[in-house]
Amino acid sequence: MKLGMIGLGKMGANMAQRLLQGGHAVVGFDPKAEARAALEKVGGGSAESLQVLVDKLPAPRALWMMVPAGAITEGTVATLISILAPGDIVVDGGNSNYKDTLRRAALFAAHGIGFVDCGTSGGVWGLAEGYSMMVGGDAAAVETLRPVFEALAPSATSGWGRVGPVGSGHFTKMVHNGIEYGLMQSYAEGLSILKHKTDFALDLHQVAEIWRNGSVVRSWLLDLTSAALKANPEMADIAPFVVDSGEGRWTVAEAIDLNVPAPVITASLIERIRSRDDDSFTDKLLSSMRNQFGGHEVKKER
């Protein structure tokens, strides 16, 4: 199968390369000339515009979008609707909100264009390890793309599957990332408790390595945590500022809408937001309250 890849950032470029290694032909578009040149260097083709990309693909075409959620995806969708033909299929492999996915699927369907949403996990390790893919969409459209999914997955029969109709892939990936927030927060808090028990002088990398083998808390995320502690045991030169790309917020909002209690995921999201407050008025006011009712000492800023 010859696939059009839209977006050649780190993950998109790695996915294109994995497909090439699996014997598939890939033509990629990215606004950055250096990204297109990098794809050509590993054996892919390139296009300087979406129209040129479409022109280089045989009909019916298959295109994979790997662009950030939001305005960029909206613009790409609008352009594709205007230049694709009935029978073509578009895959959104980015982390779009599933509600946006449902709306976009309806727009494509009105023009006879198939739309598949693929929640994709694997990050920078996907090129070597394969990607976990939660696929939503019409069963026939997904089956048409089976060779692509099989090439990108850890194996042809593992790490991917059609989870339901259009929208379900991104919905499943949203919850996946919410779970990820909670797992990361738990590891970080637990290891911080160990670090603060200074009279034991614990080696956190050693502890993580012990946990990686036989423990009920072992995981790939713990493997990565251990690698981070080995490389930088004191987390030197790393600001205590944790970003979020939206999926955690969407998961919490959905939990509220569905009346499903999700305190761990919610708390982990709040902790990420809290990490960005360089000058916490909340904490200052809490300290002042304690002084007002109990005469407790107020620490001054240095």
N, C-alpha and C positions, 0 to 999 in steps of 0.2 A: 504494500500500500504506500502511496505517495501522500505525505501529510504536510499541510501548511502549518507552520508554527508562528504564532503572533506573540511577540514578546520574548526577547533573548537576554533577559536578566540572568542572574546566577542559576535559578532553578529552571527557567525555560531553556537555557543553553544546555544544562546538564541533561534535561529530558530529551532534547533533540539529539544530543550525543549518544545517549543510551539507545535511542531508536536506530540511529545509524549503525551502532555496533551490532544491533539485532538484524541488520540487513534491510531496514526500511529506508526509503528515500524521503528526505526532509528538505523543504524549502522554507526559509525563515524570513520574517520581516521584523525589523526593529528600527526605530527612528535614528538610533546611533549607528553610524557607519562602522565603528570599530567592533560592535557586537555582530554585525552581519559578516564582517571579515573573519572574525573568530570562528563562526559557523562554517564558512567556506574552507577554512584551514583544516577542519576535521572531516571534511568530505561532504558537507551539506551545500545546498544552493541558497541563494539569497535574493531578496526582492527589496527595492527601494521604496515601495508603497504597497498599500493593501490591494490596489487594483492590479499591480504587476504580479503580486503574489497569487491572486485569484487566476490571472491569465496563465500562470505557469503550472496550474494544477489541472489534471484531467477531470472531466465531469463523470459522475457526480463527485463533487469535491468534499474533502474532509479537512477542517481547519481546527486547530487547538489554540485557544486564547490562554496566555499565561501573563496577564497584566493585572495591576493592582485594582482592588475593588473601588468603585466610585466613579468619578468623572471620566477617567481613562477608559474604563470598561463601557460606560454609557456611549462615549464617542465612537469606540470601536464597533459596538453593536449597531449603531445608526449607520455607519459606513457600510458594514457588511450586508445589512438588509438591502441597501441600495445597489449592491454590485453582485450579490450571489443569485443563484437560480434555484427554482424548485428542485428538490431532491438532494441538494447539498446539506451537509451536516456541520454544525458548529459545536465544539466542546468548550465549555468554560471550566478550565482547570484551576482557576484562582479561588480565593476565599471570599466569594461574593455572598451577600446576605441572601438567604433562600427566598425571601419575599421579592427581592429584585429579580432573582432567577425565574420565579413563576411569571412575573410580568414580562420579562424578556422572551421567555419561551412562547408566550402568547403572541408577541410581535413577530417572531420568526415563523410561527405556525400560520399566521395570516398570509404569509408569502410562500408557504409550502416548503419552508426550510426547517430541517430537523435541528433540535437543540438538546444537548446532553450536558448535565452538570456533574462535574467530577471533583469531589473533595479530595485533595491530594496532600499526603503527608510523607515526609522523608527528608525534607530540607536538603542541606548540602551533602548528606550521605546517600541520597537517592541514586546518584550515578553508579556508585559501586554496589549498594545494597539492594536497590530496587525501591519502588514507591508503593506505599499503601494507598489504594484508591477506592473511594466510596462513590459509586456511580448511580446517578439518577437519570431517568429518561425512558422513552419508548423502547420496549424490549427489542424491536427489530433494528432500531438505530444503534443501540448498544451492541447488538450482535454483529452489525456491520463493522464496528470499530474493535471487535475482539482482538485482532492481531496487534493492534496498538497497545491495548491494555495488557495483553500477555507479555509484550516486549518490555513494557515499563515496570511491571510488577516484579517482586522478588523471584517468582516463578510463574509459569503459565497458569498454574492452578491454585496459587496462594497469594494473599495480600491484596486481592481486588475482587469486586463483585458488584452486580447491579443490586442496589438495596431497595429500589422502588421507583415510582414515577418521577417525572421531572421535579426538581426541587429537593428531593429526598437526599441526594448526594451532598449538597451543600448544608442541608439541615444536620445530617449525621456528622459531617466534618466540624460544624459549629459546636456541637456537643462534645465531640472528641477534643477540641481545643479547650473547652471549658474544663473538662476532666484534667487535661494537661496543666492548666493553671493550678488546680488543687494539688496535684502531685508535686509540682515544682515547689509550691509554697511549703508543703509538708517536709520535703527533703531539706529545704533551706532553713526552716525553723528548727528542725531536729539537730542538724549539724551545728547551728548557731548555739544551741543549748550546750552541746558537747564542747564547743570552743570556749564558752564562757566559764566552764568548770576548770579554772586555771590550775588548781592544785593537782589535777590529774595530768596536765600537760599532754592531752590526747593528740595524736597525729590523725587528723581528719581524713587524709588520703588513705592511710592504713585502715581506718575504720570502714571507709567506703569500699575498699578492696575486699575486706572480710565480708561485708554485706552482699557483695556481688555474687558470692558463691554459696548456694544452699539456703540463703535467707529468704523469708517470705516477702521481704521488701525489695528483692532484686528486680532489676528492670534495665532496659536500654537507657532510660533516662538516668538511672543511677550510674551506669557505665560512663555516660558523658559527664556526669557530676564528678566522678572519680578522676577522669582525665583533666577536668578543669582544676581540681584541687592539686593534682600533681604538677601542673604547669604553673600555678600561681596560688600557693597554699594560703597566703594572707590576703588574696584578692586585691593586691596592690594596684594603684592607679585606676581602679574601677569605681566609677561613681555609683552611689546607692540610688540609682534612678532606673526604674523598670518600665519599659514601654508596653503597650498592648495594641494589637492590630485590629481589634474590634470583636473578634469571635467570642471572647469572654463576656463582654457586655451584652452581646446578642443572646448568649445562652442564659444569662441571668434574667434578661427581659422576658425571654420565652418561658422560663420557669415560673415567673410571676404570672404571666398570661395563662398558663396551664394549671396554676395553683399547685405546683410541685415544689416542696421545700428543697432548697439547694444551698444550705448555709456555708459549706466548705468552699464551693466555687465562688459564691458571692463574696465571702471574706477574702479570698485570694485576689479577686479583682480589686476590692477596696484597698488592699495592701499595695497593689501596684500603683493605684492612683495616689495613695498617701506618699509613696516614695518620691513623688515629683514636687512635693511642697518644700522648697528650700527655706522658706520663712513661715513656719506653721503658726498662723494666728490661732488655730484651734488649741495647740499645745500651750501657747502663751496664756490664753484665756483660762485653760484648765489650771495652770500653775497659779494664776492670780486668784481663782476661785478658792483654791486650797488655802491661800494666804488669808483670804477674807474670812472664811469660817473657822479656820483652825490656827491661824497665825503661822502656818508652815513657811519655811524659807523659800524665797523666790531666787533662783539662780539667774544671774545677770549674763547677758551676752558678752563674749570676749571681743 
